[in-house]
Amino acid sequence: MKLDILAIGAHPDDVELSCGATIAKEVAQGKQVGILDLTRGELGTRGTAQTRDEEAKDAAAILKVAVRENLKFADGFFINDKKHQLEIIKVIRKYQPDVVFCNALDDRHIDHSKGSKLASDACFLSGLVKIETKDEFGNTQPAWRPKHVYHYIQWKNLQPDFVVDVTGYIDVKMQSVLAYKTQFFDENSKEPQTPISSKNFADSVIYRARDLGRLVGVEYGEGFNVERYVAVDSVFDLK
Ligand SMILES: [Zn+2]
């Protein structure tokens, strides 16, 4: 199956929190979107790897993505080396996405900036024909380089290079976020508090989208950073 967009995240829930509404909108417009989680989030203070697996499945169904895979790298400790790059390259070549979303360029959790660079490096290397990989049936995979790599924004308030108008998709985004029942605000939870389990954090996901929307003249927005300048055919392409 060929994908239009592959959204890569260090942990299950990174993608939902940062670009869930953009994904829901692209899916609604007929695009094939997949999610690749690098780890199972097994070091998360709340919940377990098993609960996270279930929650990720529920969130994927809410966003109506075509596929969701998990590379089971070590949460907190994966590194950007040949072994990890090759695992991601195999997934990129399998799904041949035109656009890849990946973690924020800079963030509070160390896996986010690590995952960001790892995914971006894998996208570049995936285009090199002399790097040979095989699919699950032992067939040689053709080289494939996504046209664009866009970094979503998560914890820190990074300044976006462009904003997607996600008006109409914030509710489905929040449903996908709150599918991670063990992770986010739940007044009845007995689990320890974490920076992302507060009501303040859950609210911030919505008010940031609202604020970005305000700044670009729409109701809600999600921001992204680019690695190279964005180009348009015409100045009238911009909203
Ligand atoms: Zn994360």
Boltz pocket constraint, residues with backbone or C-beta under 6 A from the ligand:
constraints:
  - pocket:
      binder: B
      contacts: [[A, 10], [A, 11], [A, 13], [A, 14], [A, 109], [A, 112]]
      max_distance: 6.0
